[in-house]
Amino acid sequence: MGRPSFGSRLYSWALRWPHITSLLLAMVVVVAVAAGLVYFAPEKVRDAALEIKNDANLVAQLLPATLPEPSKIQSAYWLPQNWTSGQRYWFHHISQGTATIPVPYQWFLALERPELSFSYTKLTDENYLRRLGFIPSPGSKDFAGHAPAYGYHEDAQNGDTANPGWSPSPPENPNALPVGFAILKGGIDPTTGAPYDDQIGLTCAACHTGHLEYKNVSIRFDGGPAMVNLGEVERAIGLSIGYTLILPWRFERFASKLEQIKGQSVDRKQLRSDLELALQKTRTKRQRRTDF
């Protein structure tokens, strides 16, 4: 007679130790249910964990926050404030020399949302950023063609009254990031002398541009208070980097997407090292803010 198969030995073992077998099966079921909840309803798991102190609170910090569902917008209007659509768009996206977002611009485009998903879900998705409080904005490549759909209309045909001839150059926003996002062009770090890639920052418009929604209409106005949760934006980016480092398939998706954006191959070992450094900087920044 040949040796008994693995299945036969496992069955015999289960019959011999029924209590241990039941316990192991129960543990498998619990783990499967927990994994399912984290995957399909992470926001609910986080809300529940926040109600519990100590270790459960740590679990909550590793899950995405509960965000409002995106509302349906059928039309948008910027309130007249006596300037042209080009002047308004320039104010919304011209760089003011800041690199508020703690990752390079191309990384920001390649990163995924802090969700446990098997398919690619980009962080810069318009509806996702709306859920964080940002106001959608058209891309700069065909601003004139898409501007009306985002509420940009000519308030003043000749510009503002103080400088009627002022026609600003269109700011760079090729990927249609929301109001308040601006590209800081790469250069040389004055403290280290090392070159750095294009960065992504926020302008004054990110925090000082408001909007109201009524019956699927978005009414937008410059100078009003924004509804952006900057702390949650930073945490979302930190979680996105963390998930990218922990989950091998996610890291590979990120690297492949970055290669597509750059148009060239990337050193994956160096990329992982750079991601780890960026995550550490994000943690340190948040910790300092908490300590303060």
C-alpha positions in Angstrom: 0.0 0.0 0.0 1.2 3.5 -0.8 1.4 6.3 1.7 -1.9 8.0 2.6 -2.6 11.3 0.8 -2.3 14.6 2.5 -6.1 15.0 2.5 -6.5 11.6 4.2 -4.0 12.5 6.9 -5.7 15.8 7.4 -9.1 14.2 7.7 -7.8 11.7 10.2 -6.2 14.4 12.3 -9.4 16.4 12.3 -11.3 13.3 13.6 -8.7 12.8 16.3 -8.7 16.4 17.5 -12.2 17.7 16.9 -12.0 20.5 19.4 -8.8 21.9 18.0 -10.3 21.6 14.5 -13.4 23.5 15.4 -11.2 26.3 17.0 -9.1 26.6 13.9 -12.1 26.7 11.6 -13.7 29.4 13.8 -10.4 31.4 13.6 -10.4 31.1 9.8 -14.0 32.4 9.7 -13.3 35.3 11.9 -10.2 36.3 9.9 -12.2 36.0 6.6 -15.0 38.1 8.0 -12.6 40.8 9.3 -10.7 40.9 6.0 -14.0 41.2 4.2 -15.2 44.1 6.3 -11.9 45.9 5.9 -12.0 45.5 2.2 -15.7 46.2 1.5 -16.5 48.6 4.4 -13.2 50.1 5.7 -14.9 53.3 6.8 -17.4 51.5 9.0 -14.6 49.5 10.6 -12.7 52.7 11.2 -15.7 54.4 12.8 -16.2 51.4 15.1 -12.5 51.2 16.1 -12.5 54.9 17.0 -15.1 54.2 19.7 -12.6 51.8 21.3 -9.4 53.0 23.0 -5.8 51.8 23.0 -5.0 49.2 20.3 -8.2 49.6 18.3 -7.5 53.2 17.9 -4.3 52.3 16.2 -6.2 50.1 13.8 -8.5 53.0 13.0 -5.5 55.2 12.1 -4.5 52.6 9.4 -7.9 52.8 7.7 -9.3 55.5 5.5 -11.5 58.1 7.1 -15.2 58.3 6.5 -15.8 60.8 3.7 -19.2 62.1 2.4 -20.4 60.6 -0.8 -19.9 62.8 -3.9 -23.1 64.7 -4.7 -24.4 64.9 -8.3 -23.5 68.2 -9.9 -25.4 69.1 -13.1 -24.1 72.6 -13.5 -21.6 75.0 -11.9 -21.4 78.8 -11.7 -18.7 81.2 -10.4 -20.3 84.3 -9.0 -19.4 87.5 -10.9 -16.5 89.4 -9.3 -15.4 91.6 -12.1 -12.6 89.7 -13.7 -12.2 87.4 -16.7 -12.3 83.6 -16.6 -8.6 83.6 -17.5 -7.7 85.9 -14.5 -9.7 83.7 -12.2 -8.1 80.5 -13.5 -4.7 82.1 -13.1 -5.4 82.9 -9.4 -6.7 79.3 -8.8 -3.6 77.5 -10.2 -0.5 79.8 -10.4 2.3 78.5 -8.2 3.1 80.6 -5.1 6.4 78.8 -4.4 5.0 76.2 -2.0 5.3 72.4 -2.1 2.5 71.7 0.4 1.9 68.1 -0.7 4.7 65.9 0.6 5.4 64.0 -2.6 6.6 65.0 -6.1 4.0 66.0 -8.6 4.4 62.8 -10.7 4.0 60.6 -7.6 0.8 62.4 -6.8 -0.5 61.5 -10.2 0.5 57.9 -9.9 -0.6 57.2 -6.3 -3.8 55.3 -5.5 -6.5 56.2 -3.1 -6.0 54.8 0.4 -8.4 51.9 -0.2 -7.9 48.1 -0.2 -8.6 47.4 -3.9 -7.4 44.9 -6.5 -7.8 47.4 -9.3 -6.1 50.8 -9.8 -8.0 53.7 -8.2 -6.2 57.0 -8.7 -5.8 59.4 -5.9 -6.4 62.4 -8.1 -9.9 61.2 -9.2 -12.1 64.2 -9.4 -14.9 62.8 -7.3 -12.5 61.5 -4.6 -10.9 65.0 -4.2 -14.4 66.5 -4.1 -15.1 64.3 -1.1 -12.1 65.9 0.6 -13.6 69.3 0.0 -11.9 70.5 -3.2 -13.6 72.3 -6.1 -13.2 70.7 -9.5 -11.4 72.7 -12.2 -10.8 72.1 -15.9 -7.4 71.2 -17.3 -5.2 73.8 -18.9 -4.8 72.0 -22.3 -8.2 73.0 -23.5 -9.3 75.5 -20.9 -11.6 77.5 -23.2 -13.5 74.4 -24.4 -14.1 73.0 -20.9 -14.3 76.2 -18.8 -18.1 76.7 -19.1 -18.8 73.2 -17.7 -16.9 74.2 -14.6 -18.6 77.5 -14.2 -16.0 79.8 -15.7 -17.7 82.7 -17.5 -16.6 86.2 -18.5 -17.5 88.5 -15.6 -15.6 91.5 -17.0 -14.8 91.5 -20.7 -11.8 93.8 -20.3 -10.4 92.4 -17.0 -10.4 94.2 -13.7 -11.0 98.0 -13.5 -7.6 98.7 -11.9 -5.7 97.0 -14.7 -8.0 96.5 -17.7 -5.3 95.3 -20.1 -4.0 92.5 -17.8 -4.1 89.1 -19.6 -2.2 86.5 -17.5 -0.5 83.6 -19.1 -2.4 80.4 -18.5 -1.1 78.4 -15.5 -0.1 74.8 -15.9 -2.8 72.3 -14.9 -2.6 69.6 -17.5 -4.2 67.0 -15.4 -7.2 69.0 -14.3 -6.4 69.1 -10.6 -8.9 71.0 -8.4 -8.9 74.7 -7.5 -5.9 75.6 -5.3 -3.5 73.0 -6.8 -0.3 74.4 -8.5 2.8 72.9 -9.9 6.1 74.1 -8.5 8.7 73.5 -11.2 11.7 71.4 -10.4 15.1 73.0 -9.7 18.1 72.9 -7.3 17.6 72.6 -3.6 19.5 75.7 -2.2 20.3 73.9 1.1 21.8 70.7 -0.4 22.6 71.6 -4.0 20.7 68.4 -5.2 18.2 68.6 -8.0 14.5 68.0 -7.3 11.6 67.1 -9.5 8.4 69.1 -10.0 6.5 69.4 -6.8 2.8 69.9 -6.0 1.6 72.7 -3.8 -1.5 74.6 -2.7 -2.3 78.2 -3.4 -4.3 80.7 -1.4 -7.3 79.7 -3.5 -7.3 76.2 -1.9 -8.4 77.7 1.5 -10.0 80.9 0.4 -12.5 79.8 -2.3 -15.9 78.6 -1.3 -18.9 76.9 -2.8 -22.4 75.9 -2.0 -24.5 73.2 -3.6 -28.2 73.5 -4.1 -30.4 71.2 -6.2 -27.4 69.7 -8.1 -26.0 73.2 -8.8 -22.6 74.2 -7.5 -22.3 78.0 -6.7 -18.7 79.0 -6.4 -17.2 82.2 -5.1 -13.6 83.6 -4.6 -12.7 84.9 -1.2 -15.0 82.6 0.8 -14.0 79.9 3.3 -13.1 76.6 1.8 -14.3 73.2 3.1 -11.0 71.4 2.5 -9.8 69.0 5.2 -6.0 69.5 4.8 -5.2 67.2 7.7 -7.1 64.4 6.1 -5.5 65.1 2.7 -2.1 64.6 4.3 -3.2 61.5 6.1 -4.7 60.1 2.9 -1.4 60.5 1.1 0.5 58.9 4.0 -1.8 55.9 3.9 -1.5 55.7 0.2 2.3 55.5 0.4 2.0 53.0 3.3 -0.3 50.7 1.4 2.0 51.0 -1.7 5.0 49.8 0.4 3.2 47.0 2.2 1.3 45.4 -0.7 3.6 44.1 -3.5 1.1 44.2 -6.3 0.2 47.8 -5.4 3.9 48.9 -5.5 4.2 47.3 -8.9 1.1 49.2 -10.1 2.5 52.4 -8.8 5.9 51.8 -10.4 4.3 51.0 -13.7 2.0 54.0 -13.6 5.0 56.2 -12.8 6.9 54.8 -15.8 3.9 55.6 -18.0 3.8 59.2 -16.7 7.6 59.7 -17.0 7.9 57.9 -20.3 10.9 56.0 -19.0 11.8 53.1 -16.7 12.3 53.7 -13.0 14.7 52.0 -10.5 12.3 50.1 -8.3 14.8 49.6 -5.5 15.5 53.4 -5.4 11.8 54.1 -5.7 11.0 52.0 -2.7 13.7 53.7 -0.7 12.3 57.1 -1.7 8.8 56.1 -0.8 10.0 55.0 2.7 11.7 58.3 3.2 8.6 60.2 2.1 6.5 58.2 4.5 8.8 58.9 7.4 8.8 62.6 6.6 5.0 62.6 6.6 4.9 60.8 9.9 7.3 63.2 11.5 5.4 66.2 10.2 2.1 64.9 11.6 3.7 64.0 14.9 5.2 67.4 15.4 1.8 69.0 14.7 0.2 66.6 17.3 2.9 67.4 19.9 2.4 71.1 19.3 
